């Protein structure tokens, strides 16, 4: 870890710990092996998940930076740590869906794996006590969670990120089924934050349709660690 004298813990979530740094505009994020599902109802540990998600997220943030998507990533510090820009998190989770799966498949009565004719963008209120309810632009504005301009920015970035990632992953024989994004404000600018990993995305093998993400943990499918390692390998060629 970085110099302990310069670090103070300020937040611990389900999968990460966040620390201050010597720079008030930057934070240090430490990725844990803890795994949760169904808003914390199911808990467990995925061996080396923190290392894998840190490396995978760093890869995706670097890719998106090259493609012009503003985000909080500064650089990867160690196997489990990355340095990021400090954000005032917008309490809205943006979910991008390309193929019906999970809660959407249940909600609209479509079989899992059915391709959506058009990309679906959903917004959820980031509130564990309320189980992150589905909301829309009107709720967001009424609750003062984000301005109309910020909502527009988040939506535009989410669709652009989807375009970038789906195209890139197709070359790796991976389908991006759906994924969750979080955004925040840094000096008044909307930036992509949080992580992009098998914890926050559904990845399927393009040919076999094998699930290579946290659904293996959620649904007790086994080979959870192997799925995370497979994503890292396809992205970077790194086997461990």
C-alpha positions in Angstrom: 0.0 0.0 0.0 1.0 3.6 -0.4 2.5 5.6 2.6 0.2 4.9 5.6 0.8 8.4 7.0 -0.8 9.9 3.9 -3.8 7.6 3.9 -6.9 7.7 6.0 -9.9 5.4 5.4 -13.0 7.4 4.5 -15.4 4.7 3.1 -15.8 1.0 2.9 -18.3 -0.6 0.6 -19.3 -4.1 -0.3 -16.3 -4.6 -2.7 -13.9 -1.7 -2.1 -12.2 0.5 0.5 -11.5 4.1 -0.2 -8.6 6.2 1.4 -7.5 9.8 1.2 -4.1 10.6 -0.3 -1.6 13.4 0.0 -3.5 15.1 -2.8 -7.0 16.3 -1.7 -8.3 15.9 -5.3 -7.3 12.2 -5.5 -8.3 9.0 -3.6 -6.9 5.5 -3.3 -9.3 2.6 -3.9 -8.5 -0.8 -2.5 -10.3 -3.8 -4.1 -11.5 -6.6 -1.7 -12.2 -10.2 -2.3 -15.6 -9.9 -0.6 -18.6 -10.8 -2.8 -22.2 -9.9 -2.2 -25.4 -10.4 -4.2 -29.1 -9.4 -3.9 -28.2 -6.2 -2.1 -26.0 -7.9 0.5 -28.4 -10.8 1.3 -25.9 -13.3 -0.1 -22.3 -13.0 1.0 -19.1 -14.8 0.3 -15.5 -14.5 -0.9 -14.1 -14.9 -4.4 -10.4 -15.7 -4.2 -8.3 -12.9 -5.7 -11.4 -11.1 -6.9 -9.9 -7.8 -5.7 -6.7 -8.3 -7.8 -8.7 -9.3 -10.9 -11.3 -6.6 -10.7 -8.6 -3.9 -10.2 -6.7 -5.1 -13.2 -9.8 -5.5 -15.4 -11.2 -2.1 -14.3 -7.9 -0.4 -15.0 -7.8 -1.9 -18.4 -11.3 -0.7 -19.3 -10.7 2.8 -17.8 -7.5 3.1 -19.9 -9.4 2.0 -23.0 -12.2 4.5 -22.4 -9.8 7.3 -21.7 -8.2 6.7 -25.1 -11.7 6.9 -26.6 -12.5 10.2 -25.0 -14.7 9.2 -22.1 -14.0 11.3 -19.0 -13.5 9.1 -16.0 -11.9 9.1 -12.5 -9.0 6.8 -13.2 -5.5 8.1 -12.6 -3.3 5.0 -12.6 -3.1 1.5 -11.1 -0.9 1.6 -8.0 -0.6 -2.1 -7.2 -2.4 -5.4 -7.7 -5.3 -4.3 -5.5 -5.1 -0.5 -5.6 -5.8 2.3 -8.0 -5.6 6.0 -7.7 -8.6 8.0 -8.8 -9.9 11.5 -8.9 -12.1 12.4 -6.0 -15.8 12.5 -7.0 -19.0 13.7 -5.4 -21.0 10.6 -6.4 -24.3 11.1 -8.1 -26.8 8.8 -6.3 -28.0 7.3 -9.6 -26.9 4.0 -11.0 -27.1 3.8 -14.8 -27.8 0.3 -16.3 -27.3 -0.4 -20.0 -28.9 -3.5 -21.4 -28.3 -5.1 -24.8 -29.8 -8.6 -24.1 -32.6 -9.5 -21.7 -31.2 -11.1 -18.6 -31.5 -10.9 -14.8 -34.2 -8.6 -13.4 -35.2 -7.2 -16.8 -36.0 -10.6 -18.2 -38.3 -11.3 -15.2 -39.8 -7.8 -15.3 -40.9 -7.9 -18.9 -41.4 -11.6 -19.3 -38.7 -12.3 -21.9 -36.6 -15.4 -21.9 -33.0 -14.7 -20.8 -30.7 -14.3 -23.8 -33.2 -12.7 -26.1 -31.6 -9.7 -27.9 -33.3 -6.4 -27.3 -34.2 -4.6 -30.6 -32.8 -1.4 -29.2 -30.4 -0.7 -26.3 -32.3 -0.1 -23.1 -31.1 2.5 -20.6 -32.3 2.3 -17.0 -31.8 4.5 -13.9 -31.8 3.3 -10.3 -31.8 5.3 -7.1 -28.6 4.3 -5.3 -30.0 3.5 -1.9 -29.4 0.1 -0.2 -32.2 0.6 2.3 -34.7 0.9 -0.5 -33.1 -1.9 -2.6 -32.0 0.5 -5.3 -35.4 1.1 -6.9 -35.9 1.8 -10.6 -36.6 5.5 -11.3 -36.8 7.8 -14.3 -35.7 11.3 -15.2 -38.7 12.9 -13.5 -37.9 11.2 -10.2 -34.2 12.2 -10.5 -35.1 15.9 -11.0 -37.9 15.9 -8.4 -35.5 14.3 -5.8 -32.7 16.6 -6.7 -30.3 13.8 -7.4 -29.0 15.3 -10.6 -29.7 18.3 -13.0 -31.2 17.8 -16.4 -27.8 18.5 -17.9 -26.1 15.9 -15.7 -28.8 13.3 -16.6 -28.2 14.0 -20.3 -24.4 13.7 -19.8 -24.7 10.4 -18.0 -27.1 9.0 -20.6 -24.8 10.1 -23.5 -21.7 8.7 -21.9 -23.5 5.4 -21.0 -24.5 4.9 -24.6 -21.1 5.8 -26.0 -19.4 3.5 -23.5 -21.7 0.7 -24.6 -20.8 1.3 -28.2 -17.0 1.2 -27.4 -17.2 -1.8 -25.1 -19.5 -4.0 -27.2 -17.3 -3.4 -30.3 -14.1 -4.2 -28.4 -15.4 -7.2 -26.6 -16.8 -8.7 -29.8 -13.2 -9.1 -31.0 -12.5 -11.1 -27.8 -15.5 -13.4 -28.4 -17.4 -11.8 -25.6 -21.0 -10.5 -25.5 -21.7 -7.6 -23.2 -25.2 -8.5 -22.0 -25.7 -5.5 -19.6 -23.7 -3.4 -17.2 -24.0 -0.9 -14.4 -22.2 2.5 -14.4 -21.8 5.1 -11.7 -20.9 8.8 -12.2 -19.8 11.6 -10.0 -18.8 15.3 -10.2 -15.2 16.5 -10.2 -14.7 20.2 -10.3 -18.2 20.4 -11.8 -17.6 17.9 -14.5 -19.5 14.6 -14.9 -17.0 11.7 -14.8 -17.4 8.0 -14.9 -16.5 6.4 -11.6 -16.7 3.1 -9.6 -15.5 0.1 -11.6 -16.1 -1.9 -14.8 -15.6 -5.6 -14.0 -17.4 -9.0 -13.9 -19.0 -7.6 -10.7 -20.8 -4.9 -12.6 -21.1 -6.4 -16.1 -22.6 -9.5 -17.5 -20.2 -11.1 -20.0 -21.1 -14.2 -22.0 -18.9 -16.2 -24.3 -20.1 -15.3 -27.8 -20.2 -19.0 -29.0 -21.0 -21.1 -25.9 -23.0 -18.4 -24.1 -21.2 -19.4 -20.9 -21.6 -16.8 -18.2 -18.2 -15.2 -17.2 -19.3 -12.8 -14.5 -20.7 -12.6 -11.0 -23.9 -14.5 -12.0 -21.8 -17.6 -11.4 -21.7 -16.5 -7.7 -25.3 -15.3 -7.6 -26.7 -18.5 -9.1 -24.2 -21.0 -7.5 -22.9 -22.1 -11.0 -19.4 -22.8 -9.7 -16.0 -21.9 -11.4 -16.5 -18.3 -10.2 -12.8 -17.5 -9.9 -12.1 -19.2 -13.3 -14.6 -16.9 -15.0 -12.9 -13.7 -13.7 -9.5 -15.1 -14.7 -10.9 -15.8 -18.2 -12.0 -12.2 -18.6 -8.6 -10.9 -17.6 -6.9 -13.3 -20.0 -9.1 -12.4 -22.9 -8.5 -8.7 -22.3 -4.8 -8.7 -21.5 -3.4 -12.1 -22.2 -2.4 -12.3 -18.5 -3.2 -15.7 -17.0 -2.8 -14.7 -13.3 
